[in-house]
Amino acid sequence: MSVLDKRSADQRQPRPEQGPGAPPGAEAGGTTAGAAKSAPEPRSRRGLPLALNAVSVALGIAIWWALASAGFKLPTPPEVVDRASTLISDGTLADDALASLTRVLVGFALGTAAAVPVGFLMGWYGILRGLIEPWIQFFRTIPPLAIIPLAVVAMGIDETPKIFVIFLAAFLACVISTFQGVVNVDRTLIDAARVLGAGDATIFARVVVPASTPFILVGMRVGLGSAWATLVAAELIAAQEGLGYRMQNAQLYYDLPTIFVGLISIGILGLLMDRVLLLAERRLTRWQERR
């Protein structure tokens, strides 16, 4: 018996009877009212977030420009644009962005692919949870950057240690979210599936996986942020190209415009990848009520 079955058996309570004046189909908890579909959102309201995003970006650039003009050691936006055009024209920015994006995608994909089944196993089977969870919590307290010296000694100085530390950052962020998604599955759904004669495999595939999907996607978004945050340090491992490598190299010459180009490039790539995950989340969890 899984952990969810044990907990659902302990928490099972009889359903209240409908009153004599209750309308047909009415149940405790207001399920009839909750099933009502909300009216479609007006087009003007749907365009409001984009307008607010544009205003926020413009305001941020204005504050940045004001700080640079006030004497802070910051390059002005035109200086950064000029350096970006130079790096784009000679192909340096494209090569660095491709190298960094490849490392992040590979490490993130491997970390997510490992975290989802491990999180499911931890949440579904109590024995495996007891065996695996202490190690997960142990490595969560160790920053992935602290693993770099060990990774270099054990794996050399090629692409393997760079991808490994990114994999570790994404894995630790996603596995906990997946685990929480499994243990937070509504017990009523488990009981209903049992009453209808569903076995463990059917319940897992038709109930647990769909109910855990929002948690998994949130964990993937957090893991993606952790992967990009680890990238710069990972590219210190004997890298010859990459956004992190370019920023570290620019630091030696106090080349602030190049550093800003690297920061903005990482931010834009990370934002685009996050939006892709957000779009997938909305499509895969259309049944979920949203504000």
N, C-alpha and C positions, 0 to 999 in steps of 0.2 A: 504494500500500500504506500502511495506517495505521501509526501508531507502535506500537500494540499488536501488530500482525502482525509487525513487524520484531523486536520484543523477544521475542515468543514463538518465532520461528524460531531465535533465538540461544540460548534457554534450553531448547529441546526436548530431552528425554532419553528413551532407551528405557525402557519399563516393565519391571520385574523379573518374571521368570517365577515362577509358583506352584510351590512345592515339591511333591514327590510325596505328602506327607502332608497337604497343605493341603485343607480342605474345599471343596466346590464353591461357587463364587461368592466365595471369599476373595481379596482383593487386598491389595497393599502399601498401608500407610497406615491399615489398619483401617477401611475404608469400611463393612464389614458391621456392625461394632460401633457406628460413628457413626450408622448409619441407625436404630438402635433408638430407639423413642420412650420418652421419660421418663414416669414415672407422673404422673398429675395432682396438682397441689399441693393439700395439705389446705386446707380453708376457713379454719381458724384461722390458717394461715400467710399466706393472702392478706389477711386483715384486720389483720395485724400492722403493715404500713407505715402504714395510716391511723391506728392507735392511736399509733404513734410520732410521726406528724405532729402529732396533737392535743397530745401531751405536749410536743413541741418548741415549739409555738405558745404554750401556757400558760406554759412556762418562760421564753420570751422576753418575754412581757408582764410576768411577775413581776420579771424582772431590770430591765426598763424602769421599772416602778413603784418599785422599790427605789432605782434611781439618781436618779429625780426626787425621792423623799422624802429622799434623802441630801444634797440641796442642789445637784445639777447643774442647769444651765439647760435643763431639759426639762419639757414639760407632762406632767401625769399622765394616765393612760388615761381617767379620767372627764372631764377637761377636753377631751380630743380627741373623745370620744364626744359631748359636749355641743355642741361646735362643728360636728361632722359632722351632727348632727341639725338644727342651724340651717341649714346649707348645703343639706341635703336638703329641708327644708320650704319654703324659698323658691325651690327649683329651680336654684340656682347650681351645685351639685355635679353634677347631671345634665347641665346644659348644658356645663360644662367637660369632664366625662368624655366626652361625645359628641363634642365638637370634637377633643379629643386622640386619641380612639380612631379617628376618621375619618382624621386625618392619618397616624397610624401604620399603619393598615390599607392605605391607598392607597400610601404610600411603600414599605411592606414588600412588598405584592403586586407593584408595579412592579419593585422591586429583585430579587425572587425570579424573576419572569418573565424578566428580562433575564439574570440570573446563570446559570440552568440551561443555556440553549443555549450561552452563551459558554463555560461550563465544559466542556460536552461537546465543543465544537469544539477547545478548547485541548488536551484530553486525547486526542482521536481523530486529529487531524492535526498532525504535527510542524511544518509550515510556519506554520500559524495560531498554534501555541503560541509560536513564535519571534517572531511579529509582535505578539501581544497581551500575552504575559506581562510584558514589561518595563513596560508601562503599568499593568497591574494592580498589580505590586509597587511602582511609583512612587506611585500614589495610595493604596496601603495605608499608606504611611509618613506620609501627611498626614491628621491627624485631620479627620473630617467637620466639626467645629466651626470649623476654620480656613477652610473654604470659605464660611462664612456671609457675610463681607463681600463676596466676589466674587458670591455668589448674589444679594445685595440689589442690587448695582449692575447686574448683568446681567438680573435677572428682576423687579425691582420689590419691593414690600412686601406683595403679596397672598399667597395660599396657595401659589403656585408655589415660591418659595425654601424654604419650610418643608418641603414635601413632597420637594423635591429633595435636601436634606441627609439626610433620613430614608431616601430611596431609595438614596443613595450608601452610607450605613452598612450597610444590609441587603445591597446588591449585593456589596460587597467581602468581607463575611463569608461569603456563600453561594457565590460563584464559586470560591473556592479549595477549599472542601469538595467541590463538584461535580467540579472538575478532579482532585482526589486520588482520588475515587471511580472515575473512568474509568481512570486509570493503574494503579489497584490491582486491576482486574478479574483474576480468576484466568486465567492463560494457558492452562490446560488446557481451560477452557470455550471459549475462542476456537479452539483446535486441534480440539476435538471438533466444533464447528459447521462448521469448514472441511472436515473429513473427510466430514461428512454432506452437503456440497454447498451450504451456506448462503452467500449473498453478503453484502456489506458491510451492506446495508440490513437484512437479516434478523438478522445478528449484532448490529447496533446495537440493534434494537428488542427482540429476544428474549433477548439475553445481557447487553449492556452496561448498558442502562437498568435492568433489574431488579437487577443486581449493584451498581449505583451508588446505588440508592434509599436505603439506610441513610445513606450519606454526604450525600446531598442533604438528607434530613430533619434530620440533625444540623446541617448548615449553615444550614438555615432556622431552627432553634431559636437558634443563635448570632446569626443576622441579626436575629431578633426582639428579642433582648436589646439588640443594638446600636441598633435603631430606637427602643426606649423610652429608652435612655440618651441619645440625641441629641434626644429630644423637647423637654426643658426648654429647652435652648439654642435650638432651632429656633423655639420659641414666643416668644422674645425679639424676633423680627423683626416688630415692629408688630402683635402679636396683641392681640385684644380679649377673647378667651376661651380657655379651655384650662387644664389642670391646671398646666402649667408657668407660664403667665401668672399664675394665681392665687397660686402660690407666690412668684413674684418680686414681685408686688404686696404680698403679706403681709410680705415681708422688709423693705420700707420702713417698716413700722409695728411691727416686732418681734413680729409675730403668730405665735408658734410653734405654737399649736394648728392654725391654718389650714395652715401648712407641713406639719405632720404628717399632716393629713387628705389633702393632695395626695400626699405620699410613700406613704402607705398605699394610696390609690386606685390610683396607678401600679403599685405592687407587686401588688395584687390582680388588676388587669386583665392585667398581664403574666403572672402565674402562671396565670390561667385560659386565656389564649391558648397558653401553653407546654404546658399539659395537653392541649389540643385537638391540638396537633402531636404530642405523645407518644402519644396514642391513635391518631392516624393512622399513626404509625410502627409501632406494634405490629400494626395490622391489615394494613399493606402489606408487612411483613417478618416474617410468621408463620413463614416457612421458616428464619429465622435463629436459631441456638442462643442462648439467653439464660441468665443466671445467676439 
